[in-house]
Amino acid sequence: MPKNRPEGTRIERDGLGSMSIPADVYWGVHTSRAVRNFPFSGYRLPPAFIRAFARVKQACARTNALLGYLSGERGPAIVEACSEIAEGGLHDQIVVDAFQGGAGTSTNMNFNEVIAARAAELLGGERGDRELVDPLRHVNMHQSTNDVYPTALRVAVLAMLAGLEEAVSDLQAGLQRKEAEFRDVVKVGRTELMDAVPMTLGMTFGAFAEAVARDRWRIFKCRERIKRVNLGGTAVGTGLGAPRDYVLAVAGNLAEVTGLPVSRAENLVDVTQNADVFVEVSGMLKACAANLLKIASDLRLLSSGPAAGLGEIVLPPLQAGSSIMAGKINPVMPEAVTQVALRVMGNDQVVTMAAGLGQLELNHLLPLIAHSLLESLSLLTAACRGLAWGCVDGIKPRPEQCRNHVEQSMALATVLVPALGYGAVERIVKEADDRGETVAARIEATGIASREAVERLLSPRRLCKLGFTPEEFEEVRRP
């Protein structure tokens, strides 16, 4: 055992000197320095990013092996080590903090060292045997952090977009089912939180569904924005340090190992230094968050009370709502979704500013962009699924409460404006209010229309029609 070497450790060296590394870990000296330098957040890379990064490394090693730059068994061993990580192995060895300097160099070196150590094992050697597999000379061959890291981020975003699109689709379908289920429930529409005109509860959920459908379309379009990669561009996008046949082949190998529609960007310098595509994707996620915020807020209002609020719908009871008020049930799922939406909106601002602060040939804030964007994707996916199964699917209407609100509202008189004129209807509303009557009762009392005629004008079928026809007012008489 070397002098001054603690038991159960190994010594590794870099350009700054030597360090003692625990013998049982796969990472090495570069990772150890990063862990010491950046003990900031405790956040680790999300699994989707680890899998994506490993696939990028796999594509690079595969390309180098196929072209003969990695000779013998070394190339296949590196490819196998990358595949193991991509399939869920050794994730606990990716230990650098999400917030780090160096534009992601610490992350890249963490992967290089773990892959090299595992590949050395596969070849019958020991972890840290750099003669057998070197993290830089072999695993990082023809690569730079500046092309590997942003490519891995794009791959991770593409993979996570598929999950988000599925979750949004399920939420849309759930809202559409409620649109059909509630099509005959007449309720009061509200503008600026004040009574407006009658509508159906199905219309409310139909509007929710349409907003979510637009989110689904936006998420689909995100793929077009994010699928061009700069892999092969090395440090600044010129490909310096990489052979031409490698540069031309590596993106195609990445598409094969990931099964994703990635391709080499036409201008690698552009993709290396500019992060506006991440801002664009983040903006689309923010739009989804805004819709979730609106829907969650409306569901809370419509279910409020239930005795002393609107109480027009009942949300599924998920858990006890109070430690002191027995029997109280709170709208916990819409509340959780609201918090997710606000977080995503905050992340969008972070991504926007970080992209704009990139300088010259590289954006040094890519780790912050990656953390914020991937967190938004993860949160939105979970929130859409939670809102669908934990709220929307179990919503029940309260038709009598909805009907009572319609009858008590002065706003239903608006249906008569085309026949009587604004001034006449305004007088009816005032008379009803002065007498403490409902508008329907006042209309019937003055002989303007029978209750049956008013019922027909407020029928779900009539409310679902666009506009009116003169025949609908044949039973209405001017006072």
Secondary structure, 3 states (H helix, E strand, C coil): CCCCCCCCEEEEEECCEEEEEECCCCCCHHHHHHHHHCCCCCCCCCHHHHHHHHHHHHHHHHHHHHCCCCCCCHHHHHHHHHHHHHCCCCHHHCCCCCCCCCCCHHHHHHHHHHHHHHHHHHCCCCCCCCCCCCHHHHHCCCCCHHHHHHHHHHHHHHHHHHHHHHHHHHHHHHHHHHHHHCCCCEEEEEECCEEEEEEEHHHHHHHHHHHHHHHHHHHHHHHHHHCEECCCCCCCCCCCCCCHHHHHHHHHHHHHHHCCCCEECCCHHHHHHCCHHHHHHHHHHHHHHHHHHHHHHHHHHHCCCCCCCCCCEECCCCCCCCCCCCCCCCCHHHHHHHHHHHHHHHHHHHHHHHHHCCECCECCCHHHHHHHHHHHHHHHHHHHHHHHHHCHHHCEECHHHHHHHHHHCHHHHHHHHHHHCHHHHHHHHHHHHHHCCCHHHHHHHCCCCCHHHHHHHCCHHHHCCCCCCHHHHCCCCCC
